[in-house]
Amino acid sequence: MKPQVLLVAVAALAVLAALPLAESKGHGIGEHAEAATASAWPCCDTCGSCTRSIPPQCLCEDEAPGGCHPECRNCVKSTDGGSDVFRCADRITNFCKRRCTPAASA
């Protein structure tokens, strides 16, 4: 096989492999319900466990005093230091792909 044909085949395979990851959209958590918008959800700052599936199904460990995003199906309430906090316990496709808040500069 000629090197040019091999290179084109590898490039085409790489593009096709990346498409499902770029197109997958899940339903996730945006713990800051009052500040969240449909375009800002799902997002997660503290990623929990994820499955090994492609794309991964993940849990988010973010907690907020104001409650879960309205699209969260399983909002869990707990007490942290005497005050109530909420965490969305949904397992969501690519939940940890995008942060809710900007990352700190190093």
Secondary structure, DSSP 4 states (H G I P E B T S, - for coil): --HHHHHHHHHHHHHHHHHHHHH-------S-TTT--GGG-S--SSEEEE-SSSSPEEEE---BTT---TT-SSEEEEEETTEEEEEE---EETTTSS-SSPPPP-
